Amino acid sequence: MDQFIVKPLFGGDAISWYTPTNATLWMAVAAVAVILLFVIGTRGRAIIPSRIQSVAELAYGFIHKMVEDVAGKDGLKFFPYIFTLFLFIVFSNFLGLLPKAFTPTSHIAVTAILAVGVFLTVTIVGFVKNGVHFLGLFWVSSAPLPLRPILAVIEVISYFVRPVSHSIRLAGNMMAGHAVIKVFAAFAPLVLFSGIGIAVTPLSIVAITAMYGLEILVAFIQAYVFTILTCVYLKDALHPHH
């Protein structure tokens, strides 16, 4: 599991809040990649877009439609925040697939900050827009009256569990995929040490290739899932009685 160890960039073992680490390096690389794609890559704004401009426009339209469809037109004012979340996560996921790279989203410390940020944003927006009526989100008025207090407790617990599930889902999936690839990679050099490696090594290479392809898909899907859940939570804040 050494691929998930956070290490200082400039030697030593002590890590403080201000210490540059491999995690902060790859988060910065992800941020720079986003800037290169959406600032430099689209500054020409050609009528016939280049490939990089086409990718930027597709990503913009994809998330814009998601926010509008899930959170409604009221949610479009939060589009920059949601779009930034998606871009940071998807670039962090994909960059983590490069050899010798570090995947920040495989660490619960990173995903928890993102999830708590969503949780606080949604909660504050809910109370600012609806006041105490936001608490109606926890009161299931369509249920029989005797069951409503029980359901209210369940809804409150479910609401406060959101940031936990939101963060663990992303970190767990990214860590699991990388760990499986590492396990298969450990069998690849067997051909150099034993006769059984003649059969095991080709199988391990096929398994690594298949898992790598799956991880490319998972890298996008997990960014999509995190983003669409953010839109769902935002919808609850904007329209708690729906």
C-alpha positions in Angstrom: 0.0 0.0 0.0 3.0 2.3 -0.3 1.4 4.0 -3.3 -1.1 5.6 -1.0 1.5 6.9 1.5 1.7 10.7 1.8 5.3 11.8 1.7 7.0 15.2 2.0 8.4 16.4 -1.3 11.7 17.6 0.1 12.8 14.8 2.4 12.3 14.1 6.0 9.4 12.3 7.7 7.7 15.0 9.6 4.5 16.4 8.0 2.8 19.6 9.1 -0.1 21.4 7.7 2.2 23.6 5.6 4.5 20.8 4.4 4.4 20.3 0.6 3.7 16.6 -0.1 3.0 14.4 -3.1 -0.7 14.8 -2.4 -0.5 18.6 -2.6 1.7 18.3 -5.7 -0.8 16.2 -7.6 -3.7 18.3 -6.5 -1.9 21.3 -7.9 -1.2 19.4 -11.1 -4.9 18.7 -11.4 -5.7 22.4 -10.9 -3.2 23.5 -13.5 -4.6 20.9 -15.9 -8.0 22.4 -15.5 -6.6 25.9 -16.1 -4.8 24.7 -19.3 -8.0 23.1 -20.6 -10.5 25.8 -19.9 -8.5 29.0 -19.9 -5.7 28.6 -22.4 -7.4 25.9 -24.5 -10.5 27.9 -25.2 -9.2 31.4 -25.3 -9.5 31.4 -29.1 -13.2 30.6 -29.1 -13.3 29.6 -32.7 -16.5 29.0 -34.5 -15.1 25.7 -35.7 -13.6 24.5 -32.4 -10.3 22.7 -32.0 -10.2 19.4 -30.3 -9.3 20.9 -26.9 -12.1 23.5 -27.2 -14.5 20.7 -28.2 -13.6 18.8 -25.0 -14.1 21.9 -22.9 -17.4 22.7 -24.5 -18.7 19.1 -24.1 -17.7 19.1 -20.4 -19.4 22.4 -19.8 -22.6 21.4 -21.6 -22.7 18.0 -19.9 -22.5 19.4 -16.3 -24.7 22.4 -17.1 -27.5 20.1 -18.3 -27.0 17.8 -15.3 -27.4 20.8 -12.9 -30.5 22.1 -14.7 -32.1 18.7 -15.0 -31.5 17.6 -11.4 -31.5 20.8 -9.3 -33.7 22.9 -11.6 -33.1 26.3 -13.0 -32.7 27.7 -9.5 -29.6 25.5 -9.1 -27.8 27.0 -12.1 -26.4 29.8 -9.9 -24.4 27.1 -8.2 -23.1 25.7 -11.5 -19.6 27.2 -11.2 -19.1 25.5 -7.8 -20.4 22.1 -9.1 -18.5 22.3 -12.3 -15.3 23.0 -10.4 -15.9 20.0 -8.2 -16.4 17.8 -11.2 -13.3 19.0 -13.0 -11.1 18.7 -9.9 -12.2 15.2 -9.2 -12.1 13.9 -12.7 -8.7 15.3 -13.4 -7.4 14.0 -10.0 -8.8 10.5 -10.9 -7.3 10.4 -14.4 -3.9 11.8 -13.4 -3.7 9.2 -10.7 -3.6 6.5 -13.4 -0.3 7.8 -14.7 2.8 5.7 -13.7 4.4 7.0 -10.5 1.5 9.4 -10.0 -0.4 9.9 -6.7 -4.2 9.9 -6.6 -5.4 12.5 -4.1 -9.0 11.3 -4.3 -7.9 7.9 -2.9 -7.4 9.6 0.5 -10.4 10.1 2.7 -8.9 13.4 4.0 -9.3 14.9 0.5 -12.7 13.5 -0.3 -14.0 14.3 3.2 -13.1 18.0 2.7 -15.0 18.0 -0.6 -18.0 16.2 0.9 -18.1 18.4 4.0 -17.9 21.5 1.8 -21.0 20.2 -0.2 -22.8 19.4 3.1 -22.2 22.8 4.6 -23.1 24.6 1.4 -26.3 22.7 1.0 -27.3 23.2 4.6 -26.6 26.9 4.6 -28.4 27.4 1.3 -31.4 25.5 2.6 -31.8 27.6 5.7 -31.0 30.9 4.0 -33.6 30.2 1.2 -36.3 28.5 3.2 -35.7 29.4 6.9 -37.2 27.0 9.4 -39.2 25.5 6.5 -36.1 23.7 5.5 -36.7 21.4 8.4 -39.7 20.2 6.4 -37.2 18.0 4.5 -37.2 15.7 7.5 -40.9 15.6 8.1 -42.6 13.1 5.8 -46.1 14.6 5.6 -47.3 11.9 3.2 -46.8 9.1 5.8 -49.3 8.1 8.5 -49.1 10.5 11.5 -47.9 7.8 14.0 -44.9 7.0 11.7 -43.8 10.6 11.0 -41.7 11.0 14.2 -39.9 7.7 13.5 -39.3 8.6 9.9 -38.1 12.1 11.0 -35.4 10.5 13.1 -34.4 8.3 10.2 -34.3 11.2 7.8 -32.1 13.3 10.2 -29.6 10.4 10.6 -29.6 9.9 6.9 -29.0 13.6 6.3 -25.9 13.7 8.6 -24.5 10.5 7.1 -24.4 12.1 3.7 -20.9 13.5 3.9 -19.6 10.2 5.2 -21.1 8.1 2.4 -20.3 10.9 -0.1 -16.6 10.8 0.7 -16.1 7.1 1.4 -17.7 6.1 -1.9 -15.1 8.1 -3.9 -12.0 7.3 -1.9 -12.9 3.6 -1.5 -13.5 3.1 -5.2 -10.3 4.9 -6.2 -8.2 3.1 -3.6 -9.7 -0.4 -4.4 -9.0 -0.1 -8.1 -5.3 1.0 -7.7 -4.8 -1.7 -5.0 -6.1 -4.5 -7.4 -3.8 -3.3 -10.2 -0.8 -3.4 -7.8 -1.7 -7.0 -6.7 -1.8 -8.2 -10.3 1.4 -6.3 -11.1 3.2 -8.2 -8.3 2.7 -11.4 -10.3 4.1 -10.0 -13.6 7.8 -10.6 -12.8 7.3 -14.3 -11.9 8.5 -15.4 -15.3 12.0 -14.2 -14.3 12.1 -16.4 -11.1 10.1 -19.6 -11.7 8.7 -21.9 -14.4 5.1 -21.2 -13.3 5.7 -17.6 -14.3 5.5 -18.6 -17.9 1.7 -19.1 -17.4 1.1 -16.6 -14.6 2.9 -13.6 -16.1 0.8 -13.3 -19.3 -2.4 -13.7 -17.3 -1.3 -11.0 -14.9 -0.5 -8.6 -17.8 -4.0 -9.3 -19.3 -5.5 -8.7 -15.9 -3.6 -5.4 -15.4 -4.7 -4.2 -18.9 -8.4 -5.1 -18.1 -8.3 -3.4 -14.7 -6.6 -0.4 -16.1 -9.4 -0.1 -18.7 -12.0 -0.5 -16.0 -10.2 2.2 -13.8 -10.5 4.7 -16.7 -14.2 4.1 -16.7 -14.4 4.2 -12.9 -12.4 7.5 -12.8 -15.1 9.2 -14.8 -18.1 7.5 -13.2 -17.0 8.3 -9.7 -16.6 12.0 -10.6 -20.0 11.9 -12.2 -21.6 10.1 -9.1 -20.1 12.7 -6.7 -21.4 15.5 -8.9 -24.9 14.3 -9.5 -25.3 13.5 -5.7 -24.2 17.1 -5.1 -27.0 18.2 -7.5 -29.5 16.0 -5.7 -28.6 17.4 -2.3 -28.8 20.9 -3.7 -32.3 20.2 -5.0 -33.3 19.2 -1.5 -32.0 22.5 -0.2 -33.8 24.6 -2.8 -37.0 22.6 -2.8 -37.3 20.8 0.5 -41.0 20.0 0.1 -40.7 18.3 -3.3 
